[in-house]
C-alpha cells in the first residue's frame, strides 16, 4: 500500500515537472492565469509569485455605452525586459485581438470557461516597455460595471524560468451605461376639442429620427396605434409636432409616443395623466388659462346640444378684435387658443353665443 502511494506521488511529481517544463519551453501563451481565477494564480510557469519590479498597466476608456467596442492597451515594463507576454480576461464583456496586434490570440482554459487573450509569441522589447493592443466589447446590459483582468511577464528568453518575472495589472473597472435616446422630448401635451384629442409635442434635439407612432389606450396595458407622424430626422433645434385623434367615444384615454430611429431602435414617451371625453349636460364657458397671460391662453367651453357656436374677443371699448369660433359643433367639450401677440397689454372680453346660451368673461394680457 505504501509502495503504491509512493509510486503515485512520484508519477504526479513527474507530471507536474513535465507540465512546468512544457510551459517554459513553448513561446505561446496560456489563459486562465489572471486575478479573475483567483489571487493565487498567475504566470507560475515563470515564477510562483508576482514581482513588483514588473509593472503591468491597462489603458483605455473607463466608460462605454452598451454594445460598444473600444481599443485598449496592456503595457509591460521592468524585469529582464528582453521579451514579454500577457493574459487578458474580463467578466461580462468580451476581449478580442485588435487588427493592430498580430501577436495576440483568443482561447479558453476549457470549453465554456470563457474566451481570454494571450500572446501567440512573446513580443520583444524595443524600449522601456512593450504594449499589446486589444479590443473590448461591452455587454448589452446597462448600468453595470465590468472588470478587465490582466497579467504580464518579462522574460530573458533563455529557455529556463530563471530570472523571469511577472506581475498582475491593477483591475481595470469599466462603467457600462445606456445609450442616450436619439430624440429628446421637451414637452408633450393634449387638448380636448369635442370628441377630438389634439396632441402636441416638441423635441429639443433629434438624431436619425424616423418618426412617431401615436398610441392610444382605453384599457390598461392594451395599446392601439392611432396614427403616425414622420420625424424630422436630424436637428439640433426644437421641432414641433401636432396630431389630432378624431371622433372618439366618451371615456378615458391614455396616450404615448413610440419614437423609432432609422435603425429600428425605439423608445416610448408617455403623456402625463388621462384624457377624458365627455358629453356635457349643460352649456358652459370656462375662465381662460393662464390668466393673466402672455402671449397665448386657452379658452375652454362645453356644448350640450349641437348647433352654431360663435366665440368672439372684444377690447375694453367693446370693439370686436377677432373671431375664434364660427361653426356648427356637436355636443362635447372644446378648447380654443387665443394668441395676443399682436395686441397691447390690457383687459379683453371673450363671449360665447350658441342657441339661447350666451356668456362673457374677462381676461388680461400682460406683456
Secondary structure as UniProt FT lines:
FT   HELIX           2..25
FT   HELIX           35..37
FT   TURN            39..40
FT   TURN            44..46
FT   TURN            52..53
FT   STRAND          54..59
FT   STRAND          63..65
FT   TURN            66..67
FT   STRAND          69..78
FT   TURN            79..80
FT   STRAND          83..90
FT   STRAND          94..97
FT   TURN            99..100
FT   TURN            102..103
FT   STRAND          104..108
FT   TURN            111..112
FT   STRAND          115..119
FT   STRAND          123..124
FT   STRAND          129..137
FT   STRAND          144..155
FT   TURN            162..163
FT   STRAND          165..168
FT   STRAND          172..177
FT   STRAND          183..194
FT   STRAND          196..206
FT   STRAND          209..219
FT   TURN            220..221
FT   STRAND          222..230
FT   STRAND          239..245
FT   STRAND          251..261
FT   TURN            262..263
FT   STRAND          266..270
FT   STRAND          275..277
FT   STRAND          284..285
FT   STRAND          296..303
FT   STRAND          307..314
FT   TURN            316..317
FT   STRAND          320..329
FT   STRAND          332..339
FT   TURN            341..342
FT   STRAND          346..354
FT   TURN            355..356
FT   STRAND          357..365
//
